């Protein structure tokens, strides 16, 4: 599903180039769940942004589902991102003026989808119900708990039935008890939806629930 080879990322600074990722390699099979851990500032989010086609590497290659990301144009990456990738961010980034259902439907509004609006709404409502949000579809984000907002973000990530979900510190804004529930949710997500999952996290409980754990150190990944 995901193959990264000789990936490098450098930034230019006053003192010269700064290397964040250095000949990094990673392979993730279809349906596998992976946690990437490491100290703050080591490049975890940079790596996730490159995997999500939100950033461009300095060198190397990224292949997702057999598609070479580095050969895509900007428009092709945008379309690919919408149809093949799902994102869960630490701050969730729910639209405050939209209901739960509207937030989850938002990714479906882009990209010439053939599914009818009614079919999309019914499928999305079923997805929310499966995540325990069936009674919250008409609520606004401010009316939800932190855990509920995260589940809405997960539902939004699943809305376009992606082949790969990328999660950036999904438990970062939650208390430890809620973090444990999120670990259960992500393990269930991987098991029930058979979606490939890569998450960056400092949460040991969440990392342990993933199939593989990698440590990002000196620009390279080492498997625990």
N, C-alpha and C positions, 0 to 999 in steps of 0.2 A: 504493500500500500504506500509506504513512504521510504524513500531511499535518498540519503544525503551523502555526498562524497566530496572530500577535500574542501569543505566549506570554510571560507575565510570572510571576515568582516573587519574592516579598518576604518577609523575615523581620523580626519586631519585636525590637529590642534596646534597651538602656538609653539609647542616643543617638537612638533613633527607628527608622524602617524602613530596612532594608538591601535594596537591589535586587540580585538575583543574575542573573535573566534579564529582558531588557527588549525587549518587542515582537519576539521571536525567531520567525523563519519557517524552515521546512524542508519539503522534499518529497523522498520516497524512493520510487522506482518498485519494483514487484514484482520480486524477484530481484536487486535492486541491492545492492551492498555499500558501506558508508559508514564512514569513520573520522572521529572528532571529536577534535581535539587542542587543546592549550592549557595554560597554566601551572597548577600546583596551586592549588586554591582559586577557580578561575574559574567554577565551576558545572557542570562536565561531568557529575559523578555526579548532581547534582540534576536535570539535564536527563534523564539516563538513567532515573532513578527515576520521573520524571513520565511518560516514554514507556512505562514498564513498569507504569503504574497503581499504583505503590507510594507515590506522593506526589501531592498535589493542587496544581495551579497556582493562582496568585492571580488570573490572568485569561488570556483567550485560549482557543484550542480545539485539541484533539488528536483526529485521526481515524485509526483503524487499520483497514485493510480495509473502509472505508466505515462503521465504527462510531464514533459520537461518544462518546469516553470520558467527557467531562464530564457527559453526561446519565445515566450509569449510576449505579445505587445501589451501595452497598458490596458486597452479595452478587453483583450483576451483574458488577462489576469483578473480583471473586475468580474467578468462573466463567470470565469472558473471559480472564483472565490464565492460568488453568490450561490452557485449550483452544487459545489462539491465540499465546501468547508462550513463549519459552524464554530462560533466563538463564544466563550464565556469569560467575561472580564471581572476583575476584582471589584470594581465599582458598579458592575452590572450595566450601567448606561441605559436604563429604561427611560422612555420618553414620559416625562411627568404629566403631560397633557393628554395622554392616551390611556385607555383601560388596559387591563391585563391581556385580554383577547387581542386588542389592536396592536399592542407591543409585540405579541408573538406572531401576528400576521405580517408585520412590517417587512421582513426579508422577502416575503412572497410577492410584494408589490413590484419588485425589480425583476426584469429578465424574461419577458415573453413566455410565461408559463402556460401550458396548454390546459392545466387543470382548471375547472370552473370555480368561480368565487364561492359558490355554495358548497362544493366538495371540499375546498380548502378550509372553509369555516368549520365544517363538520369534522374533518380530520384533526384540525387544530384543537377544537373543543374536546375531542376524545383524548388527545395528547395531554392537555391540561388536566383532564379528569384523572388520567393515569398517574400524574404527578401530585395528586392530592389538591388540585386547585380548581376543581369543578365548580365549587361554590364561590369562587373569587373572580370569575371571568369579567365581571362588570366593575370590579374595584379599580381604584387608581393606585399607582405605586406607593403613595404616601400612606395608604390605608393598610399596607402589608407589613409583616415582620421582615427582619433581615433574611431569614431562611426562606420565606415565601418569595421574596424578590429574587433570590438566587434561583429558585425553581422556575420562576418565570423566565429568567435569563437562559436556563437550560432548555426550556420548552422552545424559546426563540431560536436557540442554536440548532434544535432538531427540526424546526419548521420546514426546511427545504430538503429534509431527508439526506443530510450530507454523508459522505463516506469517511470524513475525518473531522473530529472535534478537537479544538485547541482551547485549553483553559489556562488562564494566567492568574495564579494565586486566588483561586475561587473561594477559599476560606479566610482570606486575609483580613476581612472586615467583620468576621464572626467570632463569637466566644467559643471556648474549647468544646463545650457540650454540643453546640450547633455544628462545629467542625466535624465531630464524630458522625452526626446525621448526614452531613454532606459527603463524607467518605462512604457511607452506606449507599447514598443516592448515586454516586458516580460508579460504584461497583455494580449496582443494579442497572444503571444506564448501559454500561458496557455489556452486561450479561443479556439483558432483554432485547436491546436494539442492535446488538452485534456491530456497534459502531467502533471504529478505531479511535482511540483516545490518547492524546498527549497533553499532560498537565504539568505546569511549572508550579512548584509549591514549597513552602517551608513547613507544612503540616506533616509531621511524621505519620500520623494515623492515616491520612489520605494516601501518602506515598506507599505505605505498606499494603494498601488494598489494591494497588496497581500490579499488573503482571510482571513488570520490570522496573527497576529504579536505576537511573544514571546520575552520576555526579558531574557537574560541569566545573572543570578545574583547569586553569591555565589555557583556556580556549578550546579544550578537548573534553569529550565525554568518556567517563570511565564507568563501567557497569558494576553495581554493587553485588 
